[in-house]
Amino acid sequence: MSIRTTVLAATALAALTLTSTATAAVPQAPGRCGQQLDDWIDGGHAVYKGRALGEQKGEGADVTLAFDGDRVVLTFDRDTSPPLAYRFNPRVPLISIGATGFFVDLDEPRCDRDGVAAAHIIINVTKLLHLEGRVTRTE
């Protein structure tokens, strides 16, 4: 990962640390895979891992999202956030984590018989960094 990406990821995690996120997950909706929170986070626990890449050569990060109940811990390479609130939108379906100027979205779920097996991830630090990739559920 480039120095620029490292600094931006650390800045983004710091911004999340300083910003209170009080929004809890919204109720589940019946329907196809990914439209129920249990599809994404079975029993209140799930871990997704993958790599997100930027438009600039060498820009990217290994990403881990560890969900536990109504909180998620984000890890970009070796920089880890405190537990953060997330929002679930069953209509899209989409899980959003973030604050003003920084967000992480999981969307476009790929499902197997047990629920979401993989998803598209977007990491955006407004006007500074945009990374996209895929994460795979490992737990």
Disulfide bonds with the S-S distance in Angstrom:
Cys33-Cys111 1.97
